[in-house]
Amino acid sequence: MKRRSSDRGFVIFTDECSFWREDTRPKKLWTDDPLNEEGTGIHGIKVHCWGAISARGAFPIQIFEENFKANKLVSMMETILPQITRLYSEGFIWQQDGSGVHRARIVQNFIEQNMPLKLD
């Protein structure tokens, strides 16, 4: 698929977001039992979401509690790739922002092998 400016309908837009359970700014020093502190730190207890959407529809949102790392992102991309290729059998354009996780070598290798067209 040759990329043209009219190909916006072929772009798979992706992004992630974190949600904190409560105001978790620290009120005292860390302990061995952070869940019982008055504050659990600057990040505290949170849930992450990652998803993808296109002109032809949205893909299932991935919800997880562990830290968002490169191997987690690759695993999530592997999960939705079959759905994307079925929906866009003629090809698609992958889009993601410049997050450090997105720039990791394992992520870049996966994209190079599975997503020939991308927006930077």
TORNU-605113 format. One record per atom (N, C-alpha, C): y, z, x; residue in one letter; atom name; residue number from 1. Coordinates in Angstrom, 1 decimal. Atoms other than C-alpha are relative to their C-alpha. Layout:
BEGIN
SITE      Y      Z      X marke vovex kolgu
SITE      Y      Z      X     A    CA   NUM
...
END
This chain:
BEGIN
SITE      Y      Z      X marke vovex kolgu
SITE   -1.2    0.0    0.8     M     N     1
SITE    0.0    0.0    0.0     M    CA     1
SITE    1.2    0.0    0.9     M     C     1
SITE   -1.2    0.1   -0.7     K     N     2
SITE    3.3   -1.1    1.5     K    CA     2
SITE    1.1    0.9   -0.7     K     C     2
SITE   -1.0   -0.9    0.6     R     N     3
SITE    6.1    1.5    0.9     R    CA     3
SITE    1.3   -0.8   -0.2     R     C     3
SITE   -1.3    0.6    0.4     R     N     4
SITE    9.2    0.3   -1.0     R    CA     4
SITE    0.8    1.1   -0.6     R     C     4
SITE   -0.9   -1.0    0.6     S     N     5
SITE   12.2    2.2   -2.4     S    CA     5
SITE   -0.4    0.2   -1.5     S     C     5
SITE    0.3   -0.1    1.4     S     N     6
SITE   10.8    1.5   -5.9     S    CA     6
SITE   -1.4    0.8   -0.2     S     C     6
SITE    1.3   -0.7    0.1     D     N     7
SITE    7.6    3.6   -5.1     D    CA     7
SITE    0.1    1.4   -0.4     D     C     7
SITE   -0.2   -1.4    0.3     R     N     8
SITE    9.0    6.9   -6.3     R    CA     8
SITE   -1.1    0.5   -1.0     R     C     8
SITE    1.1   -0.3    1.0     G     N     9
SITE    6.3    6.8   -9.1     G    CA     9
SITE   -1.3    0.3    0.7     G     C     9
SITE    1.2   -0.2   -0.7     F     N    10
SITE    3.7    7.0   -6.4     F    CA    10
SITE    0.0    1.3    0.9     F     C    10
SITE   -0.2   -1.2   -0.9     V     N    11
SITE    5.0   10.2   -4.6     V    CA    11
SITE   -0.7    1.2   -0.6     V     C    11
SITE    0.6   -1.3    0.4     I     N    12
SITE    3.0   13.4   -4.8     I    CA    12
SITE    0.9    1.0    0.7     I     C    12
SITE   -1.0   -1.1   -0.5     F     N    13
SITE    5.6   16.2   -4.5     F    CA    13
SITE   -0.8    1.3    0.1     F     C    13
SITE    0.6   -1.3   -0.1     T     N    14
SITE    4.3   19.5   -3.2     T    CA    14
SITE    0.9    1.1    0.5     T     C    14
SITE   -0.8   -1.1   -0.5     D     N    15
SITE    5.7   22.9   -2.6     D    CA    15
SITE   -0.7    1.3   -0.3     D     C    15
SITE    0.6   -1.3    0.2     E     N    16
SITE    4.9   26.6   -2.4     E    CA    16
SITE    1.1    1.0   -0.3     E     C    16
SITE   -1.0   -1.1    0.3     C     N    17
SITE    6.6   29.8   -3.6     C    CA    17
SITE   -0.8    1.3    0.0     C     C    17
SITE    0.5   -1.3    0.0     S     N    18
SITE    6.0   33.5   -3.3     S    CA    18
SITE    0.7    0.9   -1.0     S     C    18
SITE   -0.6   -0.9    1.0     F     N    19
SITE    6.5   36.2   -6.0     F    CA    19
SITE   -0.4    1.4    0.5     F     C    19
SITE    0.3   -1.4   -0.3     W     N    20
SITE    6.9   39.8   -5.1     W    CA    20
SITE   -0.2    0.9   -1.2     W     C    20
SITE    0.3   -0.8    1.1     R     N    21
SITE    5.5   42.4   -7.4     R    CA    21
SITE    1.2    0.9   -0.4     R     C    21
SITE   -1.1   -0.9    0.3     E     N    22
SITE    8.5   44.7   -7.2     E    CA    22
SITE    1.0    0.0    1.2     E     C    22
SITE   -0.9   -0.2   -1.1     D     N    23
SITE   11.5   45.6   -5.1     D    CA    23
SITE   -0.7    0.8    1.1     D     C    23
SITE    0.8   -0.6   -1.0     T     N    24
SITE    9.7   46.4   -1.9     T    CA    24
SITE    0.7    0.3    1.3     T     C    24
SITE   -0.7   -0.3   -1.3     R     N    25
SITE   12.4   47.1    0.7     R    CA    25
SITE   -0.4    1.4    0.4     R     C    25
SITE    0.5   -1.3   -0.5     P     N    26
SITE   11.2   49.9    2.9     P    CA    26
SITE    1.0    1.1   -0.2     P     C    26
SITE   -0.8   -1.2    0.1     K     N    27
SITE   12.5   53.4    2.2     K    CA    27
SITE   -0.4    1.0    1.1     K     C    27
SITE    0.4   -0.8   -1.1     K     N    28
SITE   10.6   54.9    5.1     K    CA    28
SITE   -0.9   -0.8    0.9     K     C    28
SITE    0.8    0.8   -1.0     L     N    29
SITE    8.5   53.9    8.1     L    CA    29
SITE   -1.4   -0.3   -0.6     L     C    29
SITE    1.4    0.4    0.4     W     N    30
SITE    5.1   52.2    7.7     W    CA    30
SITE   -1.0    1.1    0.3     W     C    30
SITE    1.1   -0.9   -0.2     T     N    31
SITE    2.0   54.3    7.4     T    CA    31
SITE   -1.3   -0.7    0.0     T     C    31
SITE    1.3    0.6    0.1     D     N    32
SITE   -1.7   53.7    7.4     D    CA    32
SITE   -0.4   -0.4   -1.4     D     C    32
SITE    0.3    0.3    1.4     D     N    33
SITE   -1.6   53.5    3.6     D    CA    33
SITE    1.2   -0.5   -0.7     D     C    33
SITE   -1.2    0.5    0.5     P     N    34
SITE    1.2   51.2    2.7     P    CA    34
SITE    0.1   -0.1   -1.5     P     C    34
SITE   -0.1    0.1    1.4     L     N    35
SITE    0.3   51.0   -1.0     L    CA    35
SITE    0.5    1.3   -0.6     L     C    35
SITE   -0.4   -1.3    0.5     N     N    36
SITE    1.2   54.7   -1.4     N    CA    36
SITE    1.4    0.4    0.6     N     C    36
SITE   -1.4   -0.3   -0.5     E     N    37
SITE    4.6   54.5    0.4     E    CA    37
SITE    1.0   -0.2   -1.2     E     C    37
SITE   -1.0    0.2    1.0     E     N    38
SITE    7.8   54.6   -1.5     E    CA    38
SITE    0.5   -1.4    0.0     E     C    38
SITE   -0.3    1.4   -0.1     G     N    39
SITE    8.5   51.1   -0.3     G    CA    39
SITE   -1.1   -0.6    0.9     G     C    39
SITE    1.1    0.6   -0.7     T     N    40
SITE    5.9   48.7    1.1     T    CA    40
SITE    0.4   -1.0    1.1     T     C    40
SITE   -0.4    0.9   -1.0     G     N    41
SITE    8.0   46.7    3.5     G    CA    41
SITE    0.8   -1.1   -0.5     G     C    41
SITE   -0.9    1.1    0.4     I     N    42
SITE   10.3   43.7    3.4     I    CA    42
SITE   -0.8   -1.0   -0.8     I     C    42
SITE    0.7    1.0    0.8     H     N    43
SITE    7.5   41.5    2.1     H    CA    43
SITE   -0.8    0.7   -1.2     H     C    43
SITE    0.7   -0.7    1.0     G     N    44
SITE    5.4   44.0    0.2     G    CA    44
SITE   -1.2   -0.7   -0.6     G     C    44
SITE    1.1    0.7    0.7     I     N    45
SITE    2.8   43.0   -2.3     I    CA    45
SITE    0.5   -1.2   -0.7     I     C    45
SITE   -0.5    1.3    0.6     K     N    46
SITE    3.1   39.4   -3.3     K    CA    46
SITE   -1.1   -0.9   -0.3     K     C    46
SITE    1.0    1.1    0.4     V     N    47
SITE    1.3   36.4   -4.8     V    CA    47
SITE    0.7   -1.3    0.4     V     C    47
SITE   -0.5    1.3   -0.4     H     N    48
SITE    1.7   32.9   -3.5     H    CA    48
SITE   -0.5   -1.1   -1.0     H     C    48
SITE    0.5    1.2    0.8     C     N    49
SITE    1.5   29.6   -5.5     C    CA    49
SITE    0.3   -1.2    0.8     C     C    49
SITE   -0.2    1.3   -0.7     W     N    50
SITE    1.1   26.1   -4.1     W    CA    50
SITE   -0.4   -1.0   -1.1     W     C    50
SITE    0.4    1.0    1.0     G     N    51
SITE    1.1   23.0   -6.3     G    CA    51
SITE    0.6   -1.4    0.4     G     C    51
SITE   -0.4    1.4   -0.2     A     N    52
SITE    1.6   19.3   -6.5     A    CA    52
SITE    0.3   -0.6   -1.4     A     C    52
SITE   -0.4    0.7    1.3     I     N    53
SITE    3.2   17.1   -9.2     I    CA    53
SITE    0.4   -1.5    0.4     I     C    53
SITE   -0.4    1.5   -0.2     S     N    54
SITE    3.7   13.3   -9.6     S    CA    54
SITE    0.5   -0.5   -1.3     S     C    54
SITE   -0.4    0.6    1.2     A     N    55
SITE    5.0   10.9  -12.1     A    CA    55
SITE   -1.2   -0.2   -1.0     A     C    55
SITE    1.2    0.1    0.9     R     N    56
SITE    1.4   10.7  -13.5     R    CA    56
SITE   -0.6    1.3   -0.4     R     C    56
SITE    0.4   -1.3    0.4     G     N    57
SITE    1.0   14.4  -13.9     G    CA    57
SITE    0.0    1.0    1.1     G     C    57
SITE    0.1   -1.1   -1.0     A     N    58
SITE    0.6   17.8  -12.3     A    CA    58
SITE   -1.4    0.3    0.3     A     C    58
SITE    1.3   -0.4   -0.5     F     N    59
SITE   -2.3   19.1  -10.3     F    CA    59
SITE   -0.1    1.5   -0.2     F     C    59
SITE    0.1   -1.5    0.2     P     N    60
SITE   -3.7   22.6  -10.8     P    CA    60
SITE    0.7    0.8    1.1     P     C    60
SITE   -0.7   -0.9   -0.9     I     N    61
SITE   -1.6   25.3   -9.2     I    CA    61
SITE   -1.0    0.9    0.7     I     C    61
SITE    0.8   -0.9   -0.8     Q     N    62
SITE   -3.3   27.2   -6.4     Q    CA    62
SITE    0.7    1.3    0.1     Q     C    62
SITE   -0.6   -1.3   -0.1     I     N    63
SITE   -2.7   30.9   -6.6     I    CA    63
SITE   -0.8    0.9    0.9     I     C    63
SITE    0.7   -0.8   -1.0     F     N    64
SITE   -3.6   33.3   -3.8     F    CA    64
SITE    0.8    1.1    0.5     F     C    64
SITE   -0.7   -1.2   -0.5     E     N    65
SITE   -2.7   36.6   -2.2     E    CA    65
SITE    0.0    0.1    1.5     E     C    65
SITE    0.0   -0.1   -1.4     E     N    66
SITE   -3.6   36.1    1.4     E    CA    66
SITE    1.2   -0.8    0.6     E     C    66
SITE   -1.2    0.7   -0.6     N     N    67
SITE   -0.9   34.8    3.8     N    CA    67
SITE   -0.2   -1.5    0.0     N     C    67
SITE    0.0    1.5    0.1     F     N    68
SITE   -0.1   31.1    3.6     F    CA    68
SITE   -0.1   -0.5    1.4     F     C    68
SITE    0.2    0.5   -1.4     K     N    69
SITE   -1.6   29.7    6.8     K    CA    69
SITE   -0.5   -1.4   -0.1     K     C    69
SITE    0.4    1.4    0.0     A     N    70
SITE   -2.5   26.2    7.9     A    CA    70
SITE   -1.4   -0.3   -0.5     A     C    70
SITE    1.3    0.2    0.5     N     N    71
SITE   -6.2   26.5    7.2     N    CA    71
SITE   -0.1    0.1   -1.5     N     C    71
SITE   -0.1   -0.2    1.4     K     N    72
SITE   -5.4   27.7    3.7     K    CA    72
SITE    0.6   -1.3   -0.7     K     C    72
SITE   -0.7    1.2    0.5     L     N    73
SITE   -3.1   24.7    3.1     L    CA    73
SITE   -1.0   -1.2    0.1     L     C    73
SITE    1.0    1.1   -0.1     V     N    74
SITE   -5.8   22.2    4.4     V    CA    74
SITE   -1.1    0.2   -1.1     V     C    74
SITE    1.0   -0.2    1.1     S     N    75
SITE   -8.3   23.8    2.0     S    CA    75
SITE    0.5   -0.4   -1.3     S     C    75
SITE   -0.6    0.4    1.3     M     N    76
SITE   -6.0   23.4   -0.9     M    CA    76
SITE    0.2   -1.5   -0.2     M     C    76
SITE   -0.2    1.5    0.0     M     N    77
SITE   -5.2   19.8    0.0     M    CA    77
SITE   -1.4   -0.7   -0.2     M     C    77
SITE    1.3    0.5    0.2     E     N    78
SITE   -8.9   19.1    0.2     E    CA    78
SITE   -0.5    0.1   -1.4     E     C    78
SITE    0.4   -0.2    1.4     T     N    79
SITE   -9.4   20.5   -3.3     T    CA    79
SITE    0.6   -1.0   -0.9     T     C    79
SITE   -0.6    0.9    0.9     I     N    80
SITE   -6.9   18.2   -4.9     I    CA    80
SITE   -0.1   -1.5    0.4     I     C    80
SITE    0.1    1.4   -0.5     L     N    81
SITE   -7.4   15.1   -2.8     L    CA    81
SITE   -0.8   -0.9   -0.9     L     C    81
SITE    0.8    0.9    0.9     P     N    82
SITE  -10.2   13.7   -5.0     P    CA    82
SITE    0.7   -0.3   -1.3     P     C    82
SITE   -0.8    0.2    1.2     Q     N    83
SITE   -8.0   14.1   -8.1     Q    CA    83
SITE    1.1   -1.0    0.2     Q     C    83
SITE   -1.1    0.9   -0.4     I     N    84
SITE   -5.1   12.4   -6.4     I    CA    84
SITE   -0.5   -1.5    0.2     I     C    84
SITE    0.5    1.4   -0.3     T     N    85
SITE   -7.2    9.4   -5.2     T    CA    85
SITE   -0.5   -0.6   -1.3     T     C    85
SITE    0.4    0.6    1.3     R     N    86
SITE   -8.7    9.0   -8.7     R    CA    86
SITE    1.3   -0.5   -0.8     R     C    86
SITE   -1.2    0.2    0.8     L     N    87
SITE   -5.2    9.1  -10.3     L    CA    87
SITE    0.8   -1.2    0.6     L     C    87
SITE   -0.7    1.0   -0.8     Y     N    88
SITE   -3.7    6.8   -7.6     Y    CA    88
SITE   -0.9   -0.8    0.8     Y     C    88
SITE    1.0    0.8   -0.7     S     N    89
SITE   -6.5    4.5   -6.7     S    CA    89
SITE    0.6   -1.1    0.9     S     C    89
SITE   -0.7    1.1   -0.7     E     N    90
SITE   -3.9    1.9   -5.5     E    CA    90
SITE    0.8    0.6    1.2     E     C    90
SITE   -0.6   -0.7   -1.1     G     N    91
SITE   -2.5    4.5   -3.0     G    CA    91
SITE    1.1    0.9   -0.5     G     C    91
SITE   -1.0   -1.0    0.3     F     N    92
SITE    0.1    7.3   -3.0     F    CA    92
SITE    0.8    0.4    1.2     F     C    92
SITE   -0.9   -0.5   -1.1     I     N    93
SITE    2.9    8.8   -0.9     I    CA    93
SITE    0.0    1.5    0.0     I     C    93
SITE    0.0   -1.5   -0.1     W     N    94
SITE    2.5   12.4    0.3     W    CA    94
SITE    1.4    0.5    0.4     W     C    94
SITE   -1.3   -0.6   -0.4     Q     N    95
SITE    5.6   14.6    0.4     Q    CA    95
SITE   -0.2    1.5    0.1     Q     C    95
SITE   -0.1   -1.4   -0.1     Q     N    96
SITE    6.1   18.1    1.7     Q    CA    96
SITE    1.2    0.3    0.9     Q     C    96
SITE   -1.1   -0.3   -0.8     D     N    97
SITE    8.9   20.0    3.3     D    CA    97
SITE   -0.4    0.3    1.4     D     C    97
SITE    0.2   -0.2   -1.4     G     N    98
SITE    9.3   21.0    6.9     G    CA    98
SITE   -0.5    1.4    0.4     G     C    98
SITE    0.5   -1.3   -0.3     S     N    99
SITE    7.7   24.5    6.7     S    CA    99
SITE   -0.9    0.0    1.2     S     C    99
SITE    0.9   -0.2   -1.2     G     N   100
SITE    6.0   25.8    9.8     G    CA   100
SITE   -1.4   -0.3   -0.3     G     C   100
SITE    1.4    0.2    0.4     V     N   101
SITE    2.7   25.8    8.0     V    CA   101
SITE   -0.3   -1.5   -0.1     V     C   101
SITE    0.2    1.4    0.2     H     N   102
SITE    3.1   22.1    7.2     H    CA   102
SITE    0.0   -0.8    1.3     H     C   102
SITE   -0.1    0.7   -1.3     R     N   103
SITE    3.9   21.2   10.8     R    CA   103
SITE   -1.2    0.4    1.0     R     C   103
SITE    1.1   -0.4   -0.9     A     N   104
SITE    0.7   22.9   12.2     A    CA   104
SITE   -0.9   -1.2    0.2     A     C   104
SITE    0.8    1.1   -0.4     R     N   105
SITE   -1.6   20.5   14.0     R    CA   105
SITE   -1.2   -0.3   -0.9     R     C   105
SITE    1.1    0.2    0.9     I     N   106
SITE   -4.6   21.0   11.7     I    CA   106
SITE    0.5   -0.6   -1.3     I     C   106
SITE   -0.5    0.6    1.2     V     N   107
SITE   -2.4   20.1    8.7     V    CA   107
SITE    0.4   -1.4    0.3     V     C   107
SITE   -0.4    1.4   -0.3     Q     N   108
SITE   -0.9   17.1   10.4     Q    CA   108
SITE   -1.2   -0.9    0.2     Q     C   108
SITE    1.3    0.8   -0.1     N     N   109
SITE   -4.4   15.9   11.4     N    CA   109
SITE   -0.6   -0.4   -1.3     N     C   109
SITE    0.6    0.3    1.4     F     N   110
SITE   -5.6   16.2    7.8     F    CA   110
SITE    0.8   -1.1   -0.7     F     C   110
SITE   -0.9    0.9    0.7     I     N   111
SITE   -2.6   14.3    6.5     I    CA   111
SITE   -0.2   -1.4    0.7     I     C   111
SITE    0.1    1.3   -0.7     E     N   112
SITE   -2.9   11.5    9.2     E    CA   112
SITE   -1.4   -0.7   -0.4     E     C   112
SITE    1.3    0.5    0.4     Q     N   113
SITE   -6.6   11.1    8.2     Q    CA   113
SITE   -0.2   -0.4   -1.4     Q     C   113
SITE    0.2    0.1    1.5     N     N   114
SITE   -6.3   11.3    4.4     N    CA   114
SITE    1.2   -0.5   -0.8     N     C   114
SITE   -1.2    0.3    0.8     M     N   115
SITE   -2.8   10.4    3.4     M    CA   115
SITE    0.9   -1.0    0.9     M     C   115
SITE   -0.6    1.0   -0.9     P     N   116
SITE   -1.6    7.2    5.2     P    CA   116
SITE    1.5   -0.1   -0.2     P     C   116
SITE   -1.5    0.1    0.2     L     N   117
SITE    1.9    7.2    3.6     L    CA   117
SITE    0.5    1.4   -0.3     L     C   117
SITE   -0.6   -1.3    0.2     K     N   118
SITE    4.1   10.2    3.7     K    CA   118
SITE    1.5    0.0    0.1     K     C   118
SITE   -1.4   -0.2   -0.2     L     N   119
SITE    7.7   11.3    3.3     L    CA   119
SITE    0.2    1.2    0.9     L     C   119
SITE   -0.3   -1.1   -0.9     D     N   120
SITE    9.1   13.5    6.0     D    CA   120
SITE    1.3    0.7   -0.4     D     C   120
END
